[in-house]
Amino acid sequence: MSKKNIVVIGLGGVGGYFGFKMNQVNETTEKYEITFVARGATYDVVKEKGLTLLSPEHDNAVTRPNVVLENIADIKKPDLIFICVKEYDLENICQQLIQVITPDTILFPMMNGADIYDRIRKIIPDHVILPSCVYVVSHIKEKGIVEHKGKSGTLIFGRDPQLISADIDWIISLLEESNINYNFKDNPLTDIWEKFIFIASFGLVTALHNSSIGSVCTNKEQNEQAVEIMEEVKLISKAKSIYLPEDIIARTMEKAAGFPPETPTSLQLDVHSDKGSNELELFGGAVINYGKELGVDTPVTLKIYKEIQANMVK
């Protein structure tokens, strides 16, 4: 039987961390064929020197996959594709994947956002897509080098709600063999929305004020704005029949209070750097679009979204 072909697209904080763990074990077991896809300088570094992970979990910090590619078009007969890209690249990546996937390819987005599954499904309507969210503190230290801090990263994922009976046992085995923490749920949507309510509210408010998670917890105006965004997300989840705990807002604030106060959010960093792209659509756009679709008013999210947009133009 031929080896399963596993592809990791994107070697940022998430793809670099989880891709490293899978590949490091596979270098010994040789059970799978593993391909990394990266762009530009990251491709050059990983092709020449391998992928480096700086982490309290690993001493032997370099791993080399079977194949390193720069172009999605060169992927051959993938069985499983981990999509680990920035939200603003998602549609473009999916359009390219249509050209290389087989009827049996499974797509596993390692991305945080309430609408990721729906957006992939629109472009790739017939394939198994595993809804998921990710918890990991990791970032690109330099091209080809990912730094991980704190607790082990965790994947929360579940079955494709439209293709419940698809065989994904082998994917669970892959994660176990790779010593990856995961939480498998028949329906992971509650977890995805619990994560989303946190990253959307704190991302938008910190991006507006160029502040930190701590200041949203302690500053009255920022705190109220975050709570109002959470109320709107809660109404949307109710309209979509996705269960969120009654006390989700208090729980989210409690979770935020556990971070070091000066912790930034990725949206705040992107908006206030010279980066041309950011994930404003993932947080603000998703809430506004779901609101329109479901007849749920989202005035606070809309106001903050527009203010951030206006500030970026200045």
Backbone torsions as a table, in degrees:
resi	resn	phi	psi	omega
1	MET	NA	134.4	-177.8
2	SER	-73.6	155.1	-179.3
3	LYS	-70.4	146.5	173.6
4	LYS	-67.0	138.1	-179.7
5	ASN	-99.7	114.7	-175.9
6	ILE	-110.9	131.5	-177.1
7	VAL	-121.6	133.5	173.5
8	VAL	-112.8	116.6	179.6
9	ILE	-102.3	114.4	179.2
10	GLY	101.7	117.4	-177.6
11	LEU	-113.9	47.1	173.6
12	GLY	-82.0	-154.6	-178.4
13	GLY	-57.5	-40.8	-176.2
14	VAL	-82.8	-56.1	-178.6
15	GLY	-62.7	-36.1	178.9
16	GLY	-66.2	-42.6	-178.6
17	TYR	-67.8	-55.5	-175.8
18	PHE	-72.9	-36.1	176.8
19	GLY	-62.0	-42.1	177.7
20	PHE	-57.7	-48.9	-175.3
21	LYS	-61.6	-43.1	180.0
22	MET	-65.0	-45.3	-173.7
23	ASN	-72.8	-34.0	-178.3
24	GLN	-62.3	-42.6	177.7
25	VAL	-67.8	-40.0	-177.1
26	ASN	-67.3	-24.9	176.9
27	GLU	-61.7	-29.8	178.4
28	THR	-86.7	-46.6	-173.1
29	THR	-81.9	-29.0	-177.1
30	GLU	53.1	35.2	-176.0
31	LYS	-81.6	-29.1	-176.4
32	TYR	-122.9	163.2	168.4
33	GLU	-98.9	119.0	-176.0
34	ILE	-117.1	130.4	-179.6
35	THR	-119.6	133.6	170.9
36	PHE	-105.0	137.1	174.1
37	VAL	-115.9	123.4	-179.1
38	ALA	-142.7	163.2	-176.3
39	ARG	-111.8	156.2	167.4
40	GLY	52.6	-129.6	-175.2
41	ALA	-64.5	-33.7	178.8
42	THR	-62.2	-44.0	176.5
43	TYR	-56.8	-48.5	-177.5
44	ASP	-59.1	-46.6	-176.5
45	VAL	-66.0	-47.9	-176.0
46	VAL	-67.6	-37.4	178.2
47	LYS	-61.8	-40.9	-175.0
48	GLU	-85.3	-43.4	-170.7
49	LYS	-116.2	-6.2	-174.4
50	GLY	87.1	173.9	178.8
51	LEU	-93.8	130.2	179.9
52	THR	-104.3	134.9	173.5
53	LEU	-121.8	121.4	173.6
54	LEU	-96.4	111.0	-172.3
55	SER	-156.1	144.4	174.1
56	PRO	-62.0	-14.0	-176.6
57	GLU	-86.2	-17.5	-171.5
58	HIS	-134.0	129.0	173.8
59	ASP	-88.1	-48.3	-177.5
60	ASN	-79.4	91.7	-159.1
61	ALA	-93.1	10.3	179.9
62	VAL	-121.6	137.1	176.8
63	THR	-135.4	145.6	-179.3
64	ARG	-121.9	119.5	179.8
65	PRO	-75.1	170.3	176.5
66	ASN	-61.5	-39.4	-175.4
67	VAL	-139.7	139.7	170.0
68	VAL	-120.5	126.6	-178.9
69	LEU	-121.9	152.7	174.3
70	GLU	-100.5	-22.6	-175.0
71	ASN	-121.9	133.2	177.7
72	ILE	-59.4	-33.3	-178.5
73	ALA	-58.7	-20.5	-177.7
74	ASP	-90.4	-1.3	178.7
75	ILE	-67.0	137.1	-177.6
76	LYS	-116.2	119.6	172.0
77	LYS	43.1	64.4	-179.2
78	PRO	-76.4	137.1	173.3
79	ASP	-89.4	-33.7	-176.3
80	LEU	-145.3	129.2	177.6
81	ILE	-121.5	120.2	171.7
82	PHE	-88.7	118.7	-180.0
83	ILE	-97.1	109.1	-174.0
84	CYS	-125.3	58.8	-175.5
85	VAL	-116.5	169.4	174.5
86	LYS	-69.2	148.5	-175.8
87	GLU	-53.4	-37.5	-175.7
88	TYR	-73.5	-9.6	175.7
89	ASP	-96.1	-5.1	-166.5
90	LEU	-61.0	-50.4	-176.4
91	GLU	-62.1	-43.7	179.8
92	ASN	-59.7	-44.1	179.3
93	ILE	-63.5	-43.8	-178.4
94	CYS	-63.7	-39.9	177.4
95	GLN	-59.6	-40.2	179.2
96	GLN	-70.2	-35.1	-178.2
97	LEU	-65.7	-31.0	179.1
98	ILE	-52.4	-33.2	-176.3
99	GLN	-75.5	-19.7	-171.2
100	VAL	-119.1	-14.6	-177.5
101	ILE	-76.0	152.6	173.9
102	THR	-97.9	170.3	178.7
103	PRO	-58.4	-23.6	-175.7
104	ASP	-99.6	-0.1	-178.5
105	THR	-62.8	133.5	175.9
106	ILE	-102.7	136.3	-179.7
107	LEU	-106.9	130.1	-176.7
108	PHE	-128.9	93.2	177.9
109	PRO	-73.4	124.5	172.2
110	MET	-98.9	73.1	-174.4
111	MET	-141.6	150.7	178.2
112	ASN	-103.7	128.5	178.4
113	GLY	161.9	145.1	-175.4
114	ALA	-72.5	-24.8	-171.1
115	ASP	-108.0	8.6	-174.8
116	ILE	-60.9	-49.0	-179.5
117	TYR	-57.1	-47.8	-177.2
118	ASP	-61.8	-38.6	-176.4
119	ARG	-71.4	-36.6	176.1
120	ILE	-68.6	-43.9	-177.3
121	ARG	-59.4	-34.8	178.7
122	LYS	-61.2	-38.3	-174.9
123	ILE	-90.8	-35.3	-177.9
124	ILE	-121.6	83.3	-166.5
125	PRO	-75.0	-20.6	-167.9
126	ASP	-110.5	-1.3	-174.2
127	HIS	-96.6	161.6	175.1
128	VAL	-73.9	125.1	176.8
129	ILE	-124.8	125.6	-176.5
130	LEU	-96.7	113.1	179.3
131	PRO	-66.1	139.7	-173.0
132	SER	-155.8	166.5	163.7
133	CYS	-145.5	163.0	-168.5
134	VAL	-129.0	137.7	171.2
135	TYR	-121.6	110.0	175.7
136	VAL	-160.9	139.4	176.3
137	VAL	-102.3	95.4	-177.7
138	SER	-151.8	154.6	-178.3
139	HIS	-154.9	165.3	176.2
140	ILE	-77.4	117.9	176.5
141	LYS	-79.4	-47.1	167.1
142	GLU	-153.6	172.5	-174.2
143	LYS	-54.9	125.9	179.0
144	GLY	82.1	0.3	179.0
145	ILE	-127.8	118.8	-179.8
146	VAL	-110.7	136.8	178.7
147	GLU	-111.6	130.7	180.0
148	HIS	-118.8	135.0	178.8
149	LYS	-127.3	160.2	172.1
150	GLY	75.8	-149.5	-174.2
151	LYS	-70.5	162.0	175.3
152	SER	-58.6	144.1	175.8
153	GLY	-67.7	151.0	-179.7
154	THR	-131.2	135.8	172.5
155	LEU	-102.5	131.0	170.7
156	ILE	-113.3	123.6	-177.9
157	PHE	-152.4	169.8	-179.9
158	GLY	-154.3	-172.4	-177.8
159	ARG	-70.8	156.6	173.4
160	ASP	-68.4	119.1	-176.7
161	PRO	-60.7	-21.1	179.3
162	GLN	-94.2	-13.7	-178.4
163	LEU	-137.6	63.4	-170.9
164	ILE	-59.2	-34.5	-170.2
165	SER	-87.5	2.6	-178.4
166	ALA	-59.3	143.2	-180.0
167	ASP	-78.1	110.4	176.9
168	ILE	-123.1	13.3	179.5
169	ASP	-58.6	-36.9	-177.5
170	TRP	-67.7	-27.6	177.8
171	ILE	-71.6	-38.9	176.1
172	ILE	-62.5	-41.9	177.0
173	SER	-60.6	-42.1	179.0
174	LEU	-58.2	-45.7	-178.9
175	LEU	-65.3	-40.9	179.4
176	GLU	-63.4	-47.6	-180.0
177	GLU	-60.5	-31.1	-175.8
178	SER	-87.1	5.0	-178.8
179	ASN	56.8	39.2	177.5
180	ILE	-98.1	128.5	175.6
181	ASN	-68.9	129.3	177.1
182	TYR	-145.4	157.8	177.1
183	ASN	-130.6	107.4	-176.7
184	PHE	-92.9	129.2	-179.9
185	LYS	-130.5	139.9	175.6
186	ASP	-57.6	-38.5	176.9
187	ASN	-129.8	101.4	-176.0
188	PRO	-88.6	7.1	-171.1
189	LEU	-63.5	-36.0	177.7
190	THR	-59.6	-44.9	180.0
191	ASP	-63.4	-41.2	-179.4
192	ILE	-62.8	-42.1	-178.8
193	TRP	-75.8	-29.8	174.5
194	GLU	-64.1	-40.0	177.1
195	LYS	-68.9	-41.5	-176.7
196	PHE	-63.7	-41.0	-177.8
197	ILE	-61.5	-30.8	178.2
198	PHE	-76.5	-53.5	-173.4
199	ILE	-70.4	-31.7	179.7
200	ALA	-69.7	-49.4	-176.2
201	SER	-66.7	-49.5	-178.1
202	PHE	-70.8	-36.0	177.6
203	GLY	-61.8	-48.4	-177.5
204	LEU	-65.2	-44.8	-176.0
205	VAL	-69.9	-42.5	178.5
206	THR	-66.7	-33.9	178.2
207	ALA	-67.9	-38.0	179.5
208	LEU	-65.2	-44.5	-173.1
209	HIS	-98.0	-1.7	-171.7
210	ASN	49.6	51.1	-175.2
211	SER	-118.3	-165.7	-176.3
212	SER	-120.8	171.2	176.7
213	ILE	-58.3	-40.9	-179.8
214	GLY	-60.8	-40.0	-177.4
215	SER	-73.0	-26.9	174.1
216	VAL	-67.4	-33.3	178.5
217	CYS	-70.8	-33.2	-169.9
218	THR	-108.6	-24.1	-178.3
219	ASN	-85.5	128.0	-172.0
220	LYS	-59.2	-49.4	-176.7
221	GLU	-63.3	-46.6	-178.6
222	GLN	-65.1	-39.3	179.7
223	ASN	-61.9	-45.3	-179.4
224	GLU	-64.0	-40.6	179.0
225	GLN	-62.9	-44.0	-179.9
226	ALA	-61.8	-43.1	-179.3
227	VAL	-64.0	-40.2	-179.7
228	GLU	-65.6	-38.5	176.1
229	ILE	-63.6	-43.5	178.9
230	MET	-60.3	-38.9	178.3
231	GLU	-60.8	-40.2	-179.9
232	GLU	-68.3	-41.5	177.6
233	VAL	-63.2	-38.0	179.8
234	LYS	-62.4	-41.5	178.6
235	LEU	-64.1	-39.4	178.8
236	ILE	-65.3	-45.3	-179.2
237	SER	-61.4	-36.5	178.6
238	LYS	-64.9	-43.3	-179.9
239	ALA	-64.9	-27.1	178.4
240	LYS	-90.8	4.1	-178.5
241	SER	59.6	36.5	175.0
242	ILE	-103.8	123.2	-175.4
243	TYR	-73.3	128.0	167.2
244	LEU	-124.5	140.3	-179.7
245	PRO	-57.0	148.0	-178.7
246	GLU	-56.1	-37.5	-176.2
247	ASP	-97.2	28.6	-174.0
248	ILE	-59.0	-34.6	-177.6
249	ILE	-68.9	-45.1	177.4
250	ALA	-62.4	-40.8	179.1
251	ARG	-62.6	-40.8	-178.5
252	THR	-66.0	-42.3	178.2
253	MET	-63.8	-37.4	178.9
254	GLU	-65.5	-42.6	178.3
255	LYS	-60.7	-44.3	-178.3
256	ALA	-62.8	-37.2	-178.6
257	ALA	-65.6	-17.0	179.5
258	GLY	-81.5	-11.1	178.2
259	PHE	-80.9	151.9	169.0
260	PRO	-54.8	134.3	-170.6
261	PRO	-56.1	-31.7	-175.4
262	GLU	-83.2	2.9	-176.6
263	THR	-59.1	126.5	176.0
264	PRO	-84.4	176.0	169.7
265	THR	-113.7	158.7	-176.6
266	SER	-65.6	-35.8	179.8
267	LEU	-65.9	-43.6	178.7
268	GLN	-59.9	-45.1	-179.9
269	LEU	-62.2	-43.8	-177.8
270	ASP	-67.5	-42.5	-177.6
271	VAL	-65.2	-36.1	-174.4
272	HIS	-100.1	13.3	171.0
273	SER	-108.0	-175.6	179.8
274	ASP	-89.8	14.7	-179.1
275	LYS	-64.9	137.6	-179.7
276	GLY	-76.3	-18.1	-175.6
277	SER	-128.2	152.7	178.3
278	ASN	-153.7	178.1	-173.9
279	GLU	-103.2	34.1	177.8
280	LEU	-58.8	-37.6	-179.8
281	GLU	-67.0	-34.9	-178.6
282	LEU	-62.5	-37.9	-176.5
283	PHE	-95.0	-65.4	-178.1
284	GLY	-70.7	-49.9	-176.8
285	GLY	-57.6	-42.0	-177.7
286	ALA	-63.7	-43.9	-179.5
287	VAL	-63.4	-46.1	-177.7
288	ILE	-64.0	-44.6	-178.2
289	ASN	-66.7	-43.7	176.6
290	TYR	-62.7	-38.5	178.4
291	GLY	-59.0	-47.2	179.3
292	LYS	-61.3	-45.8	-176.9
293	GLU	-62.4	-36.0	-172.0
294	LEU	-103.3	0.3	-178.3
295	GLY	70.6	32.7	178.1
296	VAL	-108.4	125.7	178.9
297	ASP	-72.5	135.8	179.4
298	THR	-131.7	57.7	-172.2
299	PRO	-63.9	-37.1	-176.2
300	VAL	-71.7	-45.8	177.4
301	THR	-58.6	-44.2	-178.6
302	LEU	-62.1	-43.8	-178.6
303	LYS	-63.1	-46.7	-178.0
304	ILE	-68.2	-40.6	177.2
305	TYR	-56.5	-46.9	-178.9
306	LYS	-67.2	-37.9	179.4
307	GLU	-65.7	-41.0	177.9
308	ILE	-62.9	-44.5	178.5
309	GLN	-58.2	-44.9	-179.2
310	ALA	-63.6	-39.6	179.5
311	ASN	-65.8	-34.0	-178.4
312	MET	-70.5	-26.8	-178.6
313	VAL	-76.0	-27.6	-175.8
314	LYS	-61.2	NA	NA
